[in-house]
Amino acid sequence: MIEIKNISKSYGDTAVLKNLNCTIQDGLIYGLVGANGSGKSTLLRIINGIYLADEGSILIDGENPLDNSSVKQNLVFVPDDLFFYQGYTILDMAKFYQALYEKFDMEYLKRLARILKLDPHKKISQFSKGMKRQCALILAIATNAKYMFFDETFDGVDPVVRTVLKRILASHMEEHETTIILTSHNLRELEDIADHLGLLQEGGILFEGEIDDIKTNMFKVQISLEKDFDEATFKDFELLSFKKVGSIATLIVKGDMKKMDSKFKKLKPIILDYLPLTLEEIFIYEMEVLGYEFNELL
């Protein structure tokens, strides 16, 4: 388990992280979403013991990762700005990783390279941007580290390969109970792979939750009643949005589906339809409740 407690970090007079608190449970894929410059990369570097926080603490399985070789054996971090030694091939980099990580699986790396059609004997400098990202990802996965951190995970990777990489990550997590932390400035990029999502803004986690809970706790409802009605008619509901056109209203409501359905039916509606919401729509409404403009955050 990763425990992040009251973390603050500034660069000069610019505060990047402000008393940030977050707990990431084991065996899940955690998606951290935020605009460029929101502090995602800084947070990952602090968790991995690369940067020192100005205030607060990080505990990984109860231990501080800073200058702690036993903890770092369980951590692997792929930054946004990739680094490979000049002239190295995938196999050369694999031998370097093998010297650092006791559980590094060379045969697994070669299998992943074959799946992605990456030549392990070719110099990485000769690969495209997207292929370099693929190299970094499979090298990290092959370490079999307990905690894997990927910053701007699929940057430069085409949609087909992105889907393959997501399947590889999900399969590895399920088989090895790995905890995977992914960052992106694109919510859509993470919603089909992450179990848990957090939105980083203004130095803290503005909103977070398990995707299943988020998706089953908010609904779009279209309703029409025999009598004239307005927003006040639904005062007993947790209403996030009310729009009425003619005799039909569209509501965004939070709460338990069964309880809400029972309450709606007591109003004897002529029309009552429940429509699915995308994860992006849910985030938009949650941000509006908190007084933020979602499109300005991402």
C-alpha positions in Angstrom: 0.0 0.0 0.0 1.2 3.5 -0.8 0.4 6.2 1.8 0.9 9.8 0.8 0.5 12.2 3.7 0.5 16.0 3.5 3.0 16.2 0.7 4.0 19.7 -0.4 6.6 20.6 -3.0 7.6 24.0 -4.4 10.0 25.1 -7.1 11.1 28.5 -6.0 8.0 30.6 -5.4 5.8 28.1 -7.3 3.9 25.6 -5.2 3.3 22.5 -7.2 1.9 20.2 -4.5 0.1 21.4 -1.4 -0.7 19.1 1.5 -1.6 16.3 -0.8 -3.1 13.2 0.7 -3.8 10.0 -1.0 -3.8 6.2 -0.3 -3.3 3.7 -3.1 -4.3 0.2 -2.3 -2.5 -2.9 -3.6 -3.4 -4.9 -6.7 -5.1 -2.2 -8.7 -4.5 0.2 -11.6 -4.7 3.8 -10.4 -5.1 6.5 -13.0 -4.0 10.0 -12.1 -5.4 12.6 -14.4 -4.4 16.2 -14.6 -3.4 19.0 -16.9 0.2 19.5 -18.0 2.0 21.2 -15.1 -0.5 20.0 -12.4 2.2 18.1 -10.5 1.7 14.5 -11.7 5.4 14.0 -12.6 6.6 15.6 -9.4 4.4 13.4 -7.3 5.6 10.2 -9.0 9.2 11.3 -8.5 8.6 11.9 -4.8 6.9 8.6 -4.4 9.9 6.9 -6.0 12.4 8.7 -3.8 13.9 10.7 -6.7 12.7 14.1 -5.4 12.6 15.1 -1.8 9.3 16.7 -0.6 9.4 20.0 1.2 6.9 18.6 3.7 4.9 15.4 4.4 5.8 11.8 4.1 5.6 8.8 1.7 5.2 5.2 3.0 5.3 2.2 0.8 4.3 -0.9 2.7 5.1 1.1 5.8 8.6 2.2 4.8 10.1 5.4 3.5 11.4 4.8 -0.1 14.0 7.5 0.1 17.5 5.9 0.0 15.9 2.6 0.8 17.2 -0.1 -1.5 14.9 -2.8 -0.3 11.8 -0.7 -1.1 13.2 0.5 -4.4 13.6 -3.1 -5.5 9.8 -3.1 -5.6 9.5 0.1 -7.6 10.0 0.9 -11.3 9.3 4.3 -12.8 9.0 5.2 -16.5 9.2 9.0 -16.8 7.7 11.2 -19.5 11.2 12.1 -20.7 12.6 8.7 -21.6 16.3 7.8 -21.1 18.3 5.1 -22.8 22.1 4.7 -22.9 23.6 5.8 -26.2 23.9 2.9 -28.7 22.0 0.4 -26.5 19.6 -2.1 -27.9 16.6 -3.5 -26.0 18.7 -6.4 -24.9 21.5 -4.1 -23.7 19.0 -2.2 -21.6 17.5 -5.4 -20.4 20.9 -6.6 -19.0 21.2 -3.2 -17.2 17.7 -3.7 -15.6 18.6 -7.3 -14.8 21.5 -6.1 -12.7 19.2 -3.9 -10.7 16.1 -6.0 -10.3 16.4 -9.6 -8.9 13.1 -10.7 -10.4 13.8 -9.3 -13.9 12.5 -11.9 -16.5 14.5 -11.8 -19.7 12.4 -14.4 -21.5 9.2 -12.5 -20.7 10.9 -9.3 -22.1 11.7 -11.1 -25.3 8.2 -12.4 -25.6 6.7 -8.9 -25.1 9.2 -7.6 -27.8 7.9 -10.2 -30.2 4.3 -9.3 -29.5 5.0 -5.7 -30.2 7.3 -6.5 -33.2 10.2 -4.7 -31.7 13.7 -5.9 -32.8 15.6 -6.6 -29.5 18.9 -6.3 -31.4 18.2 -2.9 -33.0 19.6 0.3 -31.4 16.8 2.0 -29.5 17.9 5.4 -30.9 16.7 4.2 -34.3 13.2 3.6 -33.1 10.3 6.1 -33.5 9.0 8.0 -30.5 6.1 5.6 -30.0 8.4 2.5 -30.3 10.8 4.0 -27.7 7.8 4.4 -25.3 7.0 0.7 -26.0 10.6 -0.3 -25.2 10.5 1.6 -21.9 7.2 0.0 -20.9 8.1 -3.6 -21.6 11.5 -3.2 -19.8 9.6 -1.9 -16.7 7.0 -4.7 -16.9 9.7 -7.3 -17.1 11.2 -6.2 -13.8 8.2 -7.8 -12.0 8.3 -4.9 -9.5 5.4 -4.8 -7.1 4.7 -1.1 -7.9 5.0 0.2 -11.4 4.7 3.9 -12.3 4.2 5.2 -15.8 4.1 8.9 -16.6 2.1 10.0 -19.7 1.9 6.3 -20.3 0.9 6.0 -24.0 2.4 9.3 -25.3 3.2 8.9 -29.0 1.8 5.3 -29.2 -0.7 4.6 -32.0 -4.2 3.4 -31.0 -3.8 -0.2 -32.0 -0.5 -0.7 -30.0 -2.0 1.3 -27.1 -4.8 -1.3 -26.9 -2.2 -4.1 -26.9 -0.2 -2.4 -24.2 -3.3 -1.9 -22.0 -4.0 -5.6 -22.3 -0.4 -6.5 -21.3 -0.6 -4.2 -18.3 -4.0 -5.5 -17.2 -2.9 -9.1 -17.6 0.3 -8.6 -15.7 -1.5 -6.9 -12.9 -4.0 -9.7 -12.5 -1.4 -12.4 -12.7 1.1 -10.9 -10.3 -1.2 -8.6 -8.2 1.0 -5.7 -9.3 -0.1 -2.1 -8.4 0.1 0.1 -11.4 0.0 3.9 -11.3 -0.6 5.6 -14.7 -0.7 9.4 -15.3 -2.2 11.2 -18.3 -3.7 14.6 -19.2 -6.4 12.6 -21.1 -9.2 11.1 -19.1 -10.4 8.9 -22.0 -7.0 7.3 -22.2 -7.3 5.8 -18.8 -11.0 5.1 -18.3 -10.9 1.7 -20.0 -8.0 0.4 -18.0 -7.9 2.0 -14.5 -9.8 0.6 -11.5 -9.5 3.9 -9.6 -9.2 7.5 -10.9 -8.0 10.7 -9.2 -8.0 14.2 -10.6 -4.9 16.3 -9.6 -5.5 20.0 -9.6 -4.2 23.0 -7.6 -1.6 20.8 -5.8 -4.0 18.3 -4.5 -6.4 15.4 -5.3 -9.6 17.3 -6.2 -11.7 14.3 -6.9 -11.2 10.5 -6.8 -13.0 7.2 -6.7 -13.4 3.7 -7.9 -14.6 3.7 -11.5 -17.3 1.2 -10.8 -18.7 3.3 -7.9 -18.4 6.5 -10.0 -20.3 5.0 -12.9 -23.1 3.4 -10.8 -23.7 6.4 -8.5 -24.7 9.0 -11.1 -27.5 8.9 -13.7 -29.1 10.9 -16.4 -32.8 10.7 -16.2 -35.5 11.9 -18.7 -38.8 12.4 -17.1 -42.3 13.8 -17.8 -45.2 14.1 -15.3 -48.9 14.5 -15.8 -48.9 17.8 -13.8 -46.7 20.8 -14.5 -43.4 20.6 -12.7 -40.1 22.4 -12.1 -36.8 21.8 -10.4 -38.4 22.2 -6.9 -40.4 19.0 -7.6 -37.2 17.0 -7.2 -36.0 18.7 -4.0 -35.7 15.3 -2.3 -33.1 14.1 -4.8 -29.4 14.9 -5.0 -29.8 16.9 -8.2 -26.8 18.1 -10.1 -28.5 19.4 -13.2 -32.0 20.2 -14.3 -33.0 21.1 -17.8 -36.6 21.2 -19.1 -37.7 21.5 -22.7 -41.4 21.5 -23.2 -42.9 18.8 -21.0 -39.8 16.7 -20.7 -36.9 17.3 -18.2 -33.4 15.9 -18.2 -31.9 15.4 -14.8 -28.5 14.4 -13.6 -29.0 12.7 -10.2 -26.6 11.1 -7.7 -27.6 8.2 -5.5 -28.6 4.6 -5.3 -30.4 3.4 -8.4 -33.1 1.4 -6.7 -33.9 4.0 -4.1 -34.1 6.7 -6.8 -36.3 4.6 -9.1 -38.8 4.0 -6.2 -38.9 7.8 -5.5 -39.4 8.7 -9.2 -42.2 6.2 -9.6 -44.1 7.7 -6.7 -44.3 10.9 -8.8 -46.3 8.7 -11.3 -44.3 9.7 -14.4 -45.6 9.5 -18.0 -42.0 9.1 -19.2 -39.1 7.7 -17.1 -35.9 6.7 -18.9 -32.4 6.2 -17.5 -29.6 7.0 -19.8 -25.9 6.1 -19.4 -23.3 8.7 -18.7 -19.7 8.6 -19.9 -16.9 8.9 -17.4 -16.1 12.3 -18.8 -19.7 13.5 -18.3 -19.5 12.3 -14.7 -16.3 14.2 -14.1 -17.8 17.3 -15.7 -20.8 17.3 -13.3 -18.7 16.5 -10.3 -16.4 19.5 -11.1 -19.3 21.8 -11.5 -20.6 20.9 -8.1 -17.1 21.8 -6.7 -17.2 25.1 -8.6 -14.7 24.2 -11.3 -14.9 24.3 -15.1 -13.8 20.8 -16.2 -12.6 21.8 -19.6 -10.2 24.2 -18.0 -8.7 21.5 -15.8 -7.9 19.0 -18.6 
